[in-house]
């Protein structure tokens, strides 16, 4: 077995980060499902594909500066949150199409969180076909709809779809393949948008959780470095719990709560499925118990009778260091549970390897 101060302190911190990152990930997923975040990101991607940005030049010269465009885009994000079809007539037609309209879970979440490439291409072909007078064949009908722009697509959008139709040799099945490739390429970009949203939420929720449960990285590191007994108990706790995290991670992954690839295109997006799932509730209970045991080992508790936000530990006398410690915890949590899960396994394996083999 290989053990030194740095390895043991790192193992204790990794264990703490994994516990709370799993907890925060579950909270973040609940928020994403409750607010329909995937459905909103999907709508944003489809809006970019189907409708022209009529507000691109509103800022004029200020549009060249990222500072102004960021706030401007955030403003429109709020508008689209309450009115997703604002200045997006084609997107509204797309969602009102029967092939899309009935994919939503209920009236409160009428927009689906997941659309397959096949459904996307089918819906576009249906919209084009019904936007003009039927010709002798589907090919002629689609060609006429694109030539007349009877769907009233934006200039760039109709030009791109015309090119896809030409690349397909005006063959409908091949045209659908081209549309599906376009959709898949856009969805790969949408996944990165969703990851950024998730990291932002993880950071915000992580700081809140760190403050509520007093998960102060700086104080924890100082305790582990100074107190050998606490360090040994924390290492023993982390080592004994490391194997138990495999079934927990499997449970959360099977229920689409933790994703190694962080993709947002998931078919199971029901909040009700999460709340009513006893397996997930059991995992949450185990995480809560492990976190409480870790806090008992570290001796970091909240005692509001002493004032100062209930920070009773002598190593938390400086409130600014405490805030910095909470922020460091939030930053660590934002890396995600899969990162800390893999790292915990590697560190435990490294520590348990005989020193001679190193």
TORKOL-4160 file (C-alpha; in steps of 0.2 Angstrom, whole numbers, padded with zeros to 4 digits, m for minus):
358
<pt num="1" X="0000" Y="0000" Z="0000"/>
<pt num="2" X="0006" Y="0017" Z="m0005"/>
<pt num="3" X="0001" Y="0032" Z="0007"/>
<pt num="4" X="0007" Y="0049" Z="0010"/>
<pt num="5" X="0000" Y="0066" Z="0015"/>
<pt num="6" X="m0004" Y="0073" Z="m0002"/>
<pt num="7" X="m0012" Y="0057" Z="m0008"/>
<pt num="8" X="m0023" Y="0055" Z="0007"/>
<pt num="9" X="m0029" Y="0073" Z="0007"/>
<pt num="10" X="m0033" Y="0072" Z="m0012"/>
<pt num="11" X="m0043" Y="0056" Z="m0009"/>
<pt num="12" X="m0053" Y="0064" Z="0005"/>
<pt num="13" X="m0057" Y="0079" Z="m0006"/>
<pt num="14" X="m0061" Y="0068" Z="m0021"/>
<pt num="15" X="m0073" Y="0058" Z="m0010"/>
<pt num="16" X="m0082" Y="0074" Z="m0004"/>
<pt num="17" X="m0083" Y="0081" Z="m0022"/>
<pt num="18" X="m0090" Y="0065" Z="m0028"/>
<pt num="19" X="m0104" Y="0064" Z="m0015"/>
<pt num="20" X="m0109" Y="0082" Z="m0018"/>
<pt num="21" X="m0108" Y="0082" Z="m0037"/>
<pt num="22" X="m0119" Y="0067" Z="m0037"/>
<pt num="23" X="m0132" Y="0075" Z="m0026"/>
<pt num="24" X="m0131" Y="0092" Z="m0036"/>
<pt num="25" X="m0132" Y="0082" Z="m0052"/>
<pt num="26" X="m0148" Y="0075" Z="m0047"/>
<pt num="27" X="m0155" Y="0092" Z="m0042"/>
<pt num="28" X="m0149" Y="0099" Z="m0058"/>
<pt num="29" X="m0158" Y="0085" Z="m0068"/>
<pt num="30" X="m0174" Y="0089" Z="m0058"/>
<pt num="31" X="m0173" Y="0107" Z="m0063"/>
<pt num="32" X="m0169" Y="0103" Z="m0081"/>
<pt num="33" X="m0184" Y="0092" Z="m0082"/>
<pt num="34" X="m0196" Y="0103" Z="m0072"/>
<pt num="35" X="m0192" Y="0118" Z="m0083"/>
<pt num="36" X="m0191" Y="0108" Z="m0099"/>
<pt num="37" X="m0173" Y="0113" Z="m0103"/>
<pt num="38" X="m0170" Y="0100" Z="m0116"/>
<pt num="39" X="m0186" Y="0105" Z="m0125"/>
<pt num="40" X="m0180" Y="0123" Z="m0125"/>
<pt num="41" X="m0163" Y="0119" Z="m0131"/>
<pt num="42" X="m0171" Y="0109" Z="m0145"/>
<pt num="43" X="m0182" Y="0123" Z="m0150"/>
<pt num="44" X="m0167" Y="0135" Z="m0150"/>
<pt num="45" X="m0158" Y="0123" Z="m0162"/>
<pt num="46" X="m0173" Y="0121" Z="m0173"/>
<pt num="47" X="m0176" Y="0140" Z="m0173"/>
<pt num="48" X="m0158" Y="0143" Z="m0179"/>
<pt num="49" X="m0162" Y="0130" Z="m0193"/>
<pt num="50" X="m0179" Y="0135" Z="m0199"/>
<pt num="51" X="m0181" Y="0154" Z="m0196"/>
<pt num="52" X="m0170" Y="0169" Z="m0200"/>
<pt num="53" X="m0163" Y="0180" Z="m0186"/>
<pt num="54" X="m0173" Y="0196" Z="m0189"/>
<pt num="55" X="m0164" Y="0205" Z="m0175"/>
<pt num="56" X="m0146" Y="0202" Z="m0180"/>
<pt num="57" X="m0143" Y="0220" Z="m0185"/>
<pt num="58" X="m0153" Y="0228" Z="m0170"/>
<pt num="59" X="m0137" Y="0232" Z="m0161"/>
<pt num="60" X="m0129" Y="0241" Z="m0176"/>
<pt num="61" X="m0110" Y="0244" Z="m0172"/>
<pt num="62" X="m0112" Y="0238" Z="m0155"/>
<pt num="63" X="m0116" Y="0220" Z="m0162"/>
<pt num="64" X="m0097" Y="0219" Z="m0165"/>
<pt num="65" X="m0094" Y="0218" Z="m0146"/>
<pt num="66" X="m0096" Y="0201" Z="m0137"/>
<pt num="67" X="m0101" Y="0211" Z="m0121"/>
<pt num="68" X="m0116" Y="0219" Z="m0129"/>
<pt num="69" X="m0122" Y="0204" Z="m0139"/>
<pt num="70" X="m0121" Y="0192" Z="m0124"/>
<pt num="71" X="m0134" Y="0203" Z="m0115"/>
<pt num="72" X="m0144" Y="0206" Z="m0130"/>
<pt num="73" X="m0145" Y="0187" Z="m0134"/>
<pt num="74" X="m0149" Y="0183" Z="m0115"/>
<pt num="75" X="m0164" Y="0196" Z="m0117"/>
<pt num="76" X="m0171" Y="0187" Z="m0132"/>
<pt num="77" X="m0168" Y="0170" Z="m0123"/>
<pt num="78" X="m0180" Y="0177" Z="m0109"/>
<pt num="79" X="m0193" Y="0182" Z="m0122"/>
<pt num="80" X="m0192" Y="0165" Z="m0131"/>
<pt num="81" X="m0194" Y="0156" Z="m0114"/>
<pt num="82" X="m0211" Y="0164" Z="m0112"/>
<pt num="83" X="m0215" Y="0165" Z="m0130"/>
<pt num="84" X="m0205" Y="0151" Z="m0140"/>
<pt num="85" X="m0213" Y="0156" Z="m0156"/>
<pt num="86" X="m0209" Y="0174" Z="m0156"/>
<pt num="87" X="m0203" Y="0180" Z="m0173"/>
<pt num="88" X="m0202" Y="0161" Z="m0178"/>
<pt num="89" X="m0217" Y="0157" Z="m0190"/>
<pt num="90" X="m0209" Y="0142" Z="m0198"/>
<pt num="91" X="m0204" Y="0135" Z="m0181"/>
<pt num="92" X="m0223" Y="0137" Z="m0176"/>
<pt num="93" X="m0228" Y="0127" Z="m0191"/>
<pt num="94" X="m0216" Y="0114" Z="m0188"/>
<pt num="95" X="m0222" Y="0111" Z="m0170"/>
<pt num="96" X="m0240" Y="0112" Z="m0175"/>
<pt num="97" X="m0237" Y="0098" Z="m0188"/>
<pt num="98" X="m0246" Y="0082" Z="m0182"/>
<pt num="99" X="m0230" Y="0072" Z="m0182"/>
<pt num="100" X="m0222" Y="0084" Z="m0169"/>
<pt num="101" X="m0237" Y="0091" Z="m0160"/>
<pt num="102" X="m0242" Y="0074" Z="m0151"/>
<pt num="103" X="m0224" Y="0070" Z="m0146"/>
<pt num="104" X="m0225" Y="0081" Z="m0130"/>
<pt num="105" X="m0229" Y="0073" Z="m0113"/>
<pt num="106" X="m0244" Y="0084" Z="m0108"/>
<pt num="107" X="m0251" Y="0101" Z="m0111"/>
<pt num="108" X="m0239" Y="0109" Z="m0098"/>
<pt num="109" X="m0224" Y="0102" Z="m0108"/>
<pt num="110" X="m0232" Y="0101" Z="m0125"/>
<pt num="111" X="m0215" Y="0103" Z="m0134"/>
<pt num="112" X="m0205" Y="0087" Z="m0135"/>
<pt num="113" X="m0188" Y="0086" Z="m0128"/>
<pt num="114" X="m0182" Y="0073" Z="m0141"/>
<pt num="115" X="m0185" Y="0072" Z="m0160"/>
<pt num="116" X="m0177" Y="0059" Z="m0171"/>
<pt num="117" X="m0169" Y="0063" Z="m0187"/>
<pt num="118" X="m0182" Y="0053" Z="m0196"/>
<pt num="119" X="m0196" Y="0063" Z="m0189"/>
<pt num="120" X="m0188" Y="0079" Z="m0193"/>
<pt num="121" X="m0185" Y="0075" Z="m0211"/>
<pt num="122" X="m0203" Y="0068" Z="m0213"/>
<pt num="123" X="m0210" Y="0084" Z="m0205"/>
<pt num="124" X="m0200" Y="0095" Z="m0217"/>
<pt num="125" X="m0206" Y="0085" Z="m0232"/>
<pt num="126" X="m0224" Y="0085" Z="m0226"/>
<pt num="127" X="m0223" Y="0104" Z="m0224"/>
<pt num="128" X="m0216" Y="0107" Z="m0241"/>
<pt num="129" X="m0228" Y="0095" Z="m0249"/>
<pt num="130" X="m0244" Y="0104" Z="m0241"/>
<pt num="131" X="m0238" Y="0121" Z="m0244"/>
<pt num="132" X="m0242" Y="0121" Z="m0263"/>
<pt num="133" X="m0254" Y="0114" Z="m0275"/>
<pt num="134" X="m0250" Y="0095" Z="m0278"/>
<pt num="135" X="m0242" Y="0091" Z="m0294"/>
<pt num="136" X="m0241" Y="0074" Z="m0304"/>
<pt num="137" X="m0228" Y="0067" Z="m0292"/>
<pt num="138" X="m0220" Y="0071" Z="m0275"/>
<pt num="139" X="m0204" Y="0076" Z="m0283"/>
<pt num="140" X="m0212" Y="0089" Z="m0294"/>
<pt num="141" X="m0222" Y="0095" Z="m0279"/>
<pt num="142" X="m0207" Y="0097" Z="m0268"/>
<pt num="143" X="m0197" Y="0106" Z="m0282"/>
<pt num="144" X="m0211" Y="0118" Z="m0285"/>
<pt num="145" X="m0213" Y="0122" Z="m0266"/>
<pt num="146" X="m0195" Y="0126" Z="m0265"/>
<pt num="147" X="m0195" Y="0136" Z="m0281"/>
<pt num="148" X="m0210" Y="0146" Z="m0276"/>
<pt num="149" X="m0204" Y="0146" Z="m0258"/>
<pt num="150" X="m0223" Y="0143" Z="m0253"/>
<pt num="151" X="m0218" Y="0139" Z="m0235"/>
<pt num="152" X="m0211" Y="0157" Z="m0234"/>
<pt num="153" X="m0194" Y="0151" Z="m0228"/>
<pt num="154" X="m0180" Y="0164" Z="m0224"/>
<pt num="155" X="m0168" Y="0168" Z="m0238"/>
<pt num="156" X="m0153" Y="0158" Z="m0231"/>
<pt num="157" X="m0164" Y="0143" Z="m0226"/>
<pt num="158" X="m0173" Y="0141" Z="m0242"/>
<pt num="159" X="m0157" Y="0142" Z="m0251"/>
<pt num="160" X="m0149" Y="0129" Z="m0240"/>
<pt num="161" X="m0164" Y="0117" Z="m0242"/>
<pt num="162" X="m0164" Y="0120" Z="m0261"/>
<pt num="163" X="m0145" Y="0115" Z="m0261"/>
<pt num="164" X="m0149" Y="0099" Z="m0251"/>
<pt num="165" X="m0163" Y="0095" Z="m0264"/>
<pt num="166" X="m0151" Y="0097" Z="m0278"/>
<pt num="167" X="m0137" Y="0087" Z="m0270"/>
<pt num="168" X="m0150" Y="0073" Z="m0268"/>
<pt num="169" X="m0153" Y="0073" Z="m0286"/>
<pt num="170" X="m0171" Y="0078" Z="m0283"/>
<pt num="171" X="m0174" Y="0061" Z="m0276"/>
<pt num="172" X="m0186" Y="0061" Z="m0260"/>
<pt num="173" X="m0178" Y="0047" Z="m0250"/>
<pt num="174" X="m0160" Y="0054" Z="m0253"/>
<pt num="175" X="m0167" Y="0072" Z="m0249"/>
<pt num="176" X="m0173" Y="0065" Z="m0232"/>
<pt num="177" X="m0156" Y="0058" Z="m0229"/>
<pt num="178" X="m0148" Y="0075" Z="m0233"/>
<pt num="179" X="m0161" Y="0083" Z="m0221"/>
<pt num="180" X="m0157" Y="0071" Z="m0207"/>
<pt num="181" X="m0138" Y="0074" Z="m0209"/>
<pt num="182" X="m0141" Y="0093" Z="m0207"/>
<pt num="183" X="m0152" Y="0089" Z="m0192"/>
<pt num="184" X="m0138" Y="0078" Z="m0184"/>
<pt num="185" X="m0125" Y="0091" Z="m0187"/>
<pt num="186" X="m0135" Y="0104" Z="m0178"/>
<pt num="187" X="m0140" Y="0093" Z="m0164"/>
<pt num="188" X="m0121" Y="0090" Z="m0161"/>
<pt num="189" X="m0119" Y="0109" Z="m0158"/>
<pt num="190" X="m0135" Y="0109" Z="m0147"/>
<pt num="191" X="m0127" Y="0096" Z="m0136"/>
<pt num="192" X="m0113" Y="0108" Z="m0133"/>
<pt num="193" X="m0126" Y="0122" Z="m0129"/>
<pt num="194" X="m0134" Y="0110" Z="m0116"/>
<pt num="195" X="m0117" Y="0106" Z="m0108"/>
<pt num="196" X="m0114" Y="0124" Z="m0105"/>
<pt num="197" X="m0131" Y="0126" Z="m0097"/>
<pt num="198" X="m0128" Y="0111" Z="m0086"/>
<pt num="199" X="m0111" Y="0118" Z="m0081"/>
<pt num="200" X="m0119" Y="0134" Z="m0076"/>
<pt num="201" X="m0133" Y="0126" Z="m0066"/>
<pt num="202" X="m0120" Y="0115" Z="m0058"/>
<pt num="203" X="m0110" Y="0129" Z="m0053"/>
<pt num="204" X="m0125" Y="0139" Z="m0046"/>
<pt num="205" X="m0132" Y="0124" Z="m0037"/>
<pt num="206" X="m0115" Y="0118" Z="m0031"/>
<pt num="207" X="m0112" Y="0135" Z="m0023"/>
<pt num="208" X="m0129" Y="0135" Z="m0014"/>
<pt num="209" X="m0127" Y="0117" Z="m0008"/>
<pt num="210" X="m0109" Y="0121" Z="m0002"/>
<pt num="211" X="m0116" Y="0135" Z="0008"/>
<pt num="212" X="m0130" Y="0126" Z="0015"/>
<pt num="213" X="m0120" Y="0110" Z="0020"/>
<pt num="214" X="m0104" Y="0120" Z="0024"/>
<pt num="215" X="m0093" Y="0111" Z="0011"/>
<pt num="216" X="m0078" Y="0122" Z="0013"/>
<pt num="217" X="m0064" Y="0115" Z="0002"/>
<pt num="218" X="m0051" Y="0126" Z="0011"/>
<pt num="219" X="m0056" Y="0121" Z="0028"/>
<pt num="220" X="m0058" Y="0103" Z="0024"/>
<pt num="221" X="m0040" Y="0102" Z="0016"/>
<pt num="222" X="m0033" Y="0111" Z="0032"/>
<pt num="223" X="m0042" Y="0098" Z="0043"/>
<pt num="224" X="m0036" Y="0083" Z="0033"/>
<pt num="225" X="m0018" Y="0090" Z="0033"/>
<pt num="226" X="m0017" Y="0094" Z="0051"/>
<pt num="227" X="m0027" Y="0080" Z="0059"/>
<pt num="228" X="m0019" Y="0063" Z="0056"/>
<pt num="229" X="m0034" Y="0054" Z="0064"/>
<pt num="230" X="m0047" Y="0063" Z="0054"/>
<pt num="231" X="m0037" Y="0060" Z="0038"/>
<pt num="232" X="m0036" Y="0041" Z="0041"/>
<pt num="233" X="m0054" Y="0040" Z="0045"/>
<pt num="234" X="m0059" Y="0049" Z="0029"/>
<pt num="235" X="m0047" Y="0038" Z="0019"/>
<pt num="236" X="m0055" Y="0023" Z="0026"/>
<pt num="237" X="m0072" Y="0030" Z="0023"/>
<pt num="238" X="m0068" Y="0034" Z="0005"/>
<pt num="239" X="m0059" Y="0017" Z="0002"/>
<pt num="240" X="m0074" Y="0007" Z="0009"/>
<pt num="241" X="m0087" Y="0017" Z="m0001"/>
<pt num="242" X="m0078" Y="0017" Z="m0017"/>
<pt num="243" X="m0085" Y="0000" Z="m0023"/>
<pt num="244" X="m0102" Y="0005" Z="m0017"/>
<pt num="245" X="m0102" Y="0019" Z="m0030"/>
<pt num="246" X="m0102" Y="0008" Z="m0045"/>
<pt num="247" X="m0120" Y="0002" Z="m0043"/>
<pt num="248" X="m0126" Y="0019" Z="m0038"/>
<pt num="249" X="m0118" Y="0026" Z="m0054"/>
<pt num="250" X="m0126" Y="0012" Z="m0064"/>
<pt num="251" X="m0143" Y="0016" Z="m0056"/>
<pt num="252" X="m0142" Y="0034" Z="m0060"/>
<pt num="253" X="m0136" Y="0031" Z="m0078"/>
<pt num="254" X="m0150" Y="0018" Z="m0081"/>
<pt num="255" X="m0163" Y="0031" Z="m0076"/>
<pt num="256" X="m0155" Y="0045" Z="m0087"/>
<pt num="257" X="m0149" Y="0056" Z="m0072"/>
<pt num="258" X="m0131" Y="0055" Z="m0075"/>
<pt num="259" X="m0123" Y="0054" Z="m0092"/>
<pt num="260" X="m0105" Y="0051" Z="m0096"/>
<pt num="261" X="m0106" Y="0060" Z="m0113"/>
<pt num="262" X="m0117" Y="0075" Z="m0106"/>
<pt num="263" X="m0128" Y="0074" Z="m0122"/>
<pt num="264" X="m0145" Y="0082" Z="m0120"/>
<pt num="265" X="m0155" Y="0071" Z="m0133"/>
<pt num="266" X="m0164" Y="0059" Z="m0121"/>
<pt num="267" X="m0180" Y="0050" Z="m0124"/>
<pt num="268" X="m0184" Y="0048" Z="m0105"/>
<pt num="269" X="m0186" Y="0066" Z="m0099"/>
<pt num="270" X="m0201" Y="0064" Z="m0087"/>
<pt num="271" X="m0200" Y="0072" Z="m0070"/>
<pt num="272" X="m0213" Y="0061" Z="m0064"/>
<pt num="273" X="m0203" Y="0046" Z="m0068"/>
<pt num="274" X="m0189" Y="0053" Z="m0057"/>
<pt num="275" X="m0199" Y="0058" Z="m0042"/>
<pt num="276" X="m0208" Y="0041" Z="m0041"/>
<pt num="277" X="m0193" Y="0030" Z="m0044"/>
<pt num="278" X="m0189" Y="0021" Z="m0028"/>
<pt num="279" X="m0172" Y="0016" Z="m0034"/>
<pt num="280" X="m0166" Y="0034" Z="m0037"/>
<pt num="281" X="m0174" Y="0039" Z="m0020"/>
<pt num="282" X="m0164" Y="0025" Z="m0012"/>
<pt num="283" X="m0148" Y="0031" Z="m0020"/>
<pt num="284" X="m0152" Y="0049" Z="m0014"/>
<pt num="285" X="m0154" Y="0042" Z="0004"/>
<pt num="286" X="m0137" Y="0033" Z="0003"/>
<pt num="287" X="m0128" Y="0049" Z="m0003"/>
<pt num="288" X="m0136" Y="0059" Z="0011"/>
<pt num="289" X="m0130" Y="0046" Z="0024"/>
<pt num="290" X="m0113" Y="0046" Z="0017"/>
<pt num="291" X="m0112" Y="0065" Z="0017"/>
<pt num="292" X="m0118" Y="0066" Z="0035"/>
<pt num="293" X="m0105" Y="0053" Z="0040"/>
<pt num="294" X="m0091" Y="0063" Z="0031"/>
<pt num="295" X="m0096" Y="0079" Z="0040"/>
<pt num="296" X="m0096" Y="0070" Z="0057"/>
<pt num="297" X="m0078" Y="0064" Z="0053"/>
<pt num="298" X="m0072" Y="0081" Z="0048"/>
<pt num="299" X="m0081" Y="0089" Z="0063"/>
<pt num="300" X="m0088" Y="0103" Z="0052"/>
<pt num="301" X="m0106" Y="0108" Z="0058"/>
<pt num="302" X="m0117" Y="0123" Z="0057"/>
<pt num="303" X="m0121" Y="0130" Z="0074"/>
<pt num="304" X="m0132" Y="0146" Z="0072"/>
<pt num="305" X="m0131" Y="0150" Z="0090"/>
<pt num="306" X="m0114" Y="0156" Z="0088"/>
<pt num="307" X="m0119" Y="0168" Z="0074"/>
<pt num="308" X="m0107" Y="0171" Z="0058"/>
<pt num="309" X="m0119" Y="0160" Z="0047"/>
<pt num="310" X="m0117" Y="0146" Z="0060"/>
<pt num="311" X="m0098" Y="0143" Z="0056"/>
<pt num="312" X="m0092" Y="0136" Z="0073"/>
<pt num="313" X="m0076" Y="0127" Z="0067"/>
<pt num="314" X="m0061" Y="0137" Z="0072"/>
<pt num="315" X="m0053" Y="0135" Z="0055"/>
<pt num="316" X="m0068" Y="0145" Z="0048"/>
<pt num="317" X="m0065" Y="0161" Z="0057"/>
<pt num="318" X="m0062" Y="0171" Z="0041"/>
<pt num="319" X="m0078" Y="0173" Z="0032"/>
<pt num="320" X="m0069" Y="0177" Z="0015"/>
<pt num="321" X="m0059" Y="0161" Z="0016"/>
<pt num="322" X="m0075" Y="0152" Z="0019"/>
<pt num="323" X="m0084" Y="0160" Z="0004"/>
<pt num="324" X="m0068" Y="0156" Z="m0007"/>
<pt num="325" X="m0069" Y="0138" Z="0000"/>
<pt num="326" X="m0087" Y="0136" Z="m0005"/>
<pt num="327" X="m0084" Y="0143" Z="m0022"/>
<pt num="328" X="m0069" Y="0131" Z="m0025"/>
<pt num="329" X="m0081" Y="0117" Z="m0020"/>
<pt num="330" X="m0094" Y="0123" Z="m0033"/>
<pt num="331" X="m0081" Y="0124" Z="m0046"/>
<pt num="332" X="m0076" Y="0106" Z="m0042"/>
<pt num="333" X="m0094" Y="0100" Z="m0042"/>
<pt num="334" X="m0097" Y="0108" Z="m0059"/>
<pt num="335" X="m0084" Y="0096" Z="m0067"/>
<pt num="336" X="m0098" Y="0083" Z="m0065"/>
<pt num="337" X="m0100" Y="0066" Z="m0055"/>
<pt num="338" X="m0092" Y="0055" Z="m0069"/>
<pt num="339" X="m0076" Y="0065" Z="m0068"/>
<pt num="340" X="m0074" Y="0062" Z="m0049"/>
<pt num="341" X="m0081" Y="0044" Z="m0050"/>
<pt num="342" X="m0067" Y="0039" Z="m0062"/>
<pt num="343" X="m0054" Y="0049" Z="m0052"/>
<pt num="344" X="m0059" Y="0041" Z="m0036"/>
<pt num="345" X="m0057" Y="0024" Z="m0043"/>
<pt num="346" X="m0040" Y="0028" Z="m0050"/>
<pt num="347" X="m0033" Y="0036" Z="m0034"/>
<pt num="348" X="m0040" Y="0021" Z="m0023"/>
<pt num="349" X="m0032" Y="0009" Z="m0035"/>
<pt num="350" X="m0015" Y="0019" Z="m0035"/>
<pt num="351" X="m0015" Y="0020" Z="m0016"/>
<pt num="352" X="m0019" Y="0001" Z="m0013"/>
<pt num="353" X="m0005" Y="m0004" Z="m0025"/>
<pt num="354" X="0010" Y="m0011" Z="m0016"/>
<pt num="355" X="0024" Y="0002" Z="m0015"/>
<pt num="356" X="0037" Y="m0010" Z="m0023"/>
<pt num="357" X="0027" Y="m0011" Z="m0039"/>
<pt num="358" X="0028" Y="0008" Z="m0041"/>
